[in-house]
Structure formats: structure tokens, C-alpha cells
Amino acid sequence: MSIATRTHFTTGELGDFPGVQAWKIARRFETRALPEPARVGGRRLVAQSMIADVADGLRRRGWRPEQGAAR
């Protein structure tokens, strides 16, 4: 199944895309900075529509560079 047709991702899978460690994504949910997504088998299933919110939350925390910033 291609990424474009996926509707949900685990925090580990999201960590693979931007190169951010999965624990940092999970921490945003644990601290209630982002609403807790649905869980299946103990894993968070983050809807594709929430990915922009996750990225913004990581930027606000300083765990992801601003868009267009030098690495």
C-alpha cells in the first residue's frame, strides 16, 4: 500500500518520514499538547489529517527546524 493511500500511521512510522525520533512524537500526545489519537493493539494510529498538527507541534517544541531553515 502506498503512502498516498494510507489513512493512518503509527508514531514510529511518522518518525521515519521527517527523521524525528518516534518518542518525540509520542511525547506530544502524552503531554496532551496534541489530542490523543485512536489506539489499536496499544499503538497510536495518527490520522493523515493530523500530520500537519504533529509537525507544527514538533516545531513549536524545537524538535523540528522551521520550514526552509538550514539544517
C-alpha positions in Angstrom: 0.0 0.0 0.0 1.5 3.4 -1.0 1.8 6.3 1.4 -0.6 8.3 -0.6 -3.4 5.8 0.0 -2.8 5.3 3.7 -5.2 7.0 6.2 -3.4 6.3 9.5 0.2 5.9 10.7 1.8 4.8 13.9 4.1 7.2 15.7 7.1 5.1 14.6 6.1 5.4 11.0 5.7 9.1 11.4 9.2 9.3 12.9 10.6 7.7 9.8 9.3 10.3 7.4 10.8 13.5 8.9 13.7 11.9 10.5 12.4 12.7 14.0 12.6 10.1 16.7 9.3 8.4 17.4 9.4 9.1 21.2 9.3 12.9 20.4 6.1 12.4 18.5 4.6 10.2 21.3 5.6 12.8 23.9 3.4 15.4 22.2 0.4 13.2 22.8 1.5 12.1 26.3 1.7 15.7 27.5 -1.6 16.5 25.9 -0.1 19.1 23.6 -2.0 17.2 20.8 -5.2 15.3 21.2 -4.7 11.6 21.8 -5.4 9.6 18.6 -7.2 6.3 18.4 -5.3 3.2 19.5 -5.3 -0.3 18.1 -3.4 -3.0 19.9 -1.8 -0.4 22.2 -0.4 1.6 19.2 -1.5 5.1 18.4 -3.0 5.4 15.0 -2.5 9.0 13.8 -4.8 10.1 11.1 -3.3 11.5 8.0 -5.2 14.7 8.6 -3.3 15.2 11.9 0.2 15.0 10.4 0.4 18.8 9.8 -0.6 19.3 13.5 2.1 16.9 14.6 4.8 18.6 12.5 3.7 22.0 13.9 3.8 20.7 17.4 7.3 19.4 16.9 8.4 22.8 15.5 6.9 24.7 18.5 8.8 22.4 20.8 12.0 23.0 18.9 12.3 19.4 17.8 12.0 20.1 14.1 13.5 23.0 12.2 11.3 25.7 10.7 10.4 25.0 7.1 13.1 26.2 4.8 15.7 26.6 7.7 19.2 25.3 7.1 20.0 22.0 8.9 
